[in-house]
Amino acid sequence: MTAESRPIGEPGIAELPEQRVAYINMRGPYEQFPEAIHRLLAWIESAGAQIIGPPGGTYKDDPSTTPPDQLNWDAWAPIAPTTPEQDTNTDGIGVISVPAGRYASVLHKGPYDGIPASYGLLFTWLAQQQIQPAAPPMEVYFSDPAETAEADLITEVRVLIM
């Protein structure tokens, strides 16, 4: 069952295929995401790559224990698999293939500042299932905040599992 077919707030597991992504590595507050994704999308367009899915972010540090200016994270967008891989350039932008795998996830509906509750729900469920995360968590943004009311935003919280 895919995350998109589960009810909001119901954790589950899905097998996801390999995916090529363009990313920009960032250091600093997560509130920089709009600026980071704007820079990344401009690079994707200039490179002639095709975006094939909703953008996301991978969050490598816990903001409750890491100072905002030291947070390490990536903003990313899935692109056509024919796009060549590229090492990170001087702007922190690169292209990689994310391997296929099993992911636990939960859908969140509403403002972004409510997403931490969905992390709590997902990680509590993982602990109850005795499942260990195998990588930092990600968020996939199914809604464009410029076109969607804050109360209607849909975000998937996702983590690769062992």
ZAMARGU-4260 file (C-alpha; in steps of 0.2 Angstrom, whole numbers, plus 5000, padded with zeros to 4 digits):
<rodrens>
0) 5000/5000/5000 | 5007/5017/4995 | 5007/5031/5007 | 4996/5041/4996 | 4982/5028/4998
5) 4983/5027/5017 | 4973/5038/5028 | 4981/5053/5035 | 4990/5049/5051 | 4991/5030/5048
10) 5009/5024/5048 | 5013/5010/5035 | 5027/5002/5025 | 5030/5003/5006 | 5043/4997/4994
15) 5049/5011/4984 | 5059/5010/4967 | 5076/5017/4964 | 5075/5036/4960 | 5086/5049/4953
20) 5086/5065/4962 | 5095/5082/4961 | 5099/5089/4978 | 5106/5104/4986 | 5116/5102/5003
25) 5112/5115/5016 | 5118/5120/5033 | 5108/5131/5044 | 5090/5133/5049 | 5076/5122/5041
30) 5067/5138/5037 | 5079/5141/5023 | 5070/5127/5013 | 5060/5139/5001 | 5076/5147/4996
35) 5085/5131/4994 | 5072/5123/4983 | 5071/5139/4973 | 5090/5138/4970 | 5088/5119/4966
40) 5074/5121/4954 | 5083/5135/4945 | 5098/5124/4943 | 5087/5109/4937 | 5079/5120/4924
45) 5096/5127/4918 | 5103/5109/4917 | 5088/5104/4906 | 5083/5090/4918 | 5065/5085/4920
50) 5056/5085/4937 | 5046/5069/4938 | 5038/5070/4956 | 5036/5081/4971 | 5051/5089/4980
55) 5057/5084/4997 | 5070/5086/5010 | 5081/5075/5020 | 5085/5080/5038 | 5101/5074/5045
60) 5100/5082/5062 | 5088/5083/5076 | 5083/5102/5078 | 5079/5099/5097 | 5098/5095/5100
65) 5107/5103/5086 | 5109/5123/5085 | 5099/5130/5070 | 5115/5136/5062 | 5123/5119/5062
70) 5108/5109/5055 | 5114/5098/5040 | 5100/5094/5027 | 5096/5092/5009 | 5082/5099/4998
75) 5079/5087/4983 | 5068/5084/4968 | 5065/5068/4958 | 5071/5070/4941 | 5071/5059/4925
80) 5082/5043/4927 | 5091/5048/4911 | 5099/5063/4920 | 5118/5059/4923 | 5124/5057/4941
85) 5135/5072/4946 | 5146/5075/4961 | 5141/5090/4972 | 5147/5106/4963 | 5153/5122/4972
90) 5135/5127/4975 | 5131/5111/4985 | 5121/5104/4970 | 5123/5086/4964 | 5113/5072/4956
95) 5112/5054/4964 | 5102/5038/4963 | 5093/5034/4978 | 5092/5015/4979 | 5076/5005/4980
100) 5070/5001/4998 | 5057/4998/5011 | 5051/5014/5019 | 5040/5017/5034 | 5029/5033/5032
105) 5015/5043/5038 | 5005/5057/5029 | 5003/5073/5038 | 4989/5086/5034 | 4990/5104/5039
110) 5003/5117/5043 | 5022/5113/5042 | 5024/5117/5060 | 5013/5103/5065 | 5024/5090/5056
115) 5034/5086/5072 | 5019/5077/5079 | 5019/5066/5063 | 5037/5062/5067 | 5032/5057/5084
120) 5018/5046/5078 | 5029/5037/5065 | 5044/5034/5077 | 5032/5028/5091 | 5024/5016/5078
125) 5042/5010/5072 | 5047/5007/5090 | 5031/4997/5093 | 5034/4986/5078 | 5053/4984/5083
130) 5058/4992/5067 | 5075/5002/5066 | 5077/5017/5054 | 5092/5014/5042 | 5094/5032/5037
135) 5089/5050/5041 | 5071/5055/5039 | 5064/5063/5024 | 5049/5074/5020 | 5040/5074/5003
140) 5029/5089/4999 | 5014/5084/4989 | 5006/5102/4990 | 5013/5118/4984 | 5011/5131/4999
145) 5009/5145/4986 | 4993/5136/4979 | 4987/5127/4994 | 4979/5133/5010 | 4990/5129/5025
150) 4977/5118/5033 | 4976/5107/5017 | 4995/5105/5014 | 4999/5086/5012 | 5017/5081/5018
155) 5024/5063/5019 | 5036/5059/5033 | 5047/5045/5027 | 5061/5034/5033 | 5071/5020/5026
160) 5070/5005/5037 | 5081/4989/5039
</rodrens>
